[in-house]
Structures are given as structure tokens and as C-alpha cells.
Amino acid sequence: MMSVACTDNCDTAMQFKADLEAAFPDIPYFYTGHLSLAVAVHTGPGAFGVVLCITR
């Protein structure tokens, strides 16, 4: 499962998500939204992140 989150540049994050989906079509996507304030305060504007969860 993969997730993408952003601070204030969600259009860029959504494009990045589309690129990831094209590159890795077999991985399900769970959530695209905003980074938590605890992360955003340290990264600043323009940041986005990706989470990959592998279960066995």
C-alpha cells in the first residue's frame, strides 16, 4: 500500500501520485492528503511525502 501527502502543493503531490501509479500499477493507493502539522512545521511549504507499507 502506498500513500502520498503534502503541505500546500497538493497539485504537485497529485501529479507525483499519478506518476507513481503509472510506474507501480500493482501497488494499491490508500490516501492522498495533507501532512500532519508536526511534520509540516519542520519541512515547510512545498513539501510532500510518500509512505510505502509492505505486509507479509
N, C-alpha and C positions, 0 to 999 in steps of 0.2 A: 504494500500500500504506500502511496506517495501523497504528500500534501505540499501546497505552496502557500506562503503567507507574505504580506507586505506591510510597509509602514504607510506611505502616502502615494506610492507609484503603482497602484493596482493594475493599471493598463499594461505596464511592463511585465508585472508578475503573471497576468493572464496570458500574455504572449509567450512568456517563458514556459508556462504550464502547457500551452499548445505545442510548443517545441518538444517538451519532454514526452507528451503523449504520442507525438509522431515518432520520436526516437525509441520509446519503450512502450509499444502498444499493449503488451501483455500485463502491465502493472496497473492495477486499479487506482483511481484517484479518489481521495476521501473528502478533502476540504481545501478550499481556497478562500482566504480571508485576511484579516489584519493580524500582524504580530502583536503579542501582548505588550502592554506598556513597559513591563520590566525589561523586555528585550529592546523595544523601540527607543527607550531613553538612552541606551548605550550605543545603539547603531546609528541613530539619527535619521533624517529624512532620506528617502530614496532607497532604503534597504529592503531586500526581500530574502526569504529563506525557503529551503526545501527540506522536508523530512521524509526519510525513507524508512519504513518499518518492515523488517523481514521476519516472518514467523515460520516455524518449522513444525 
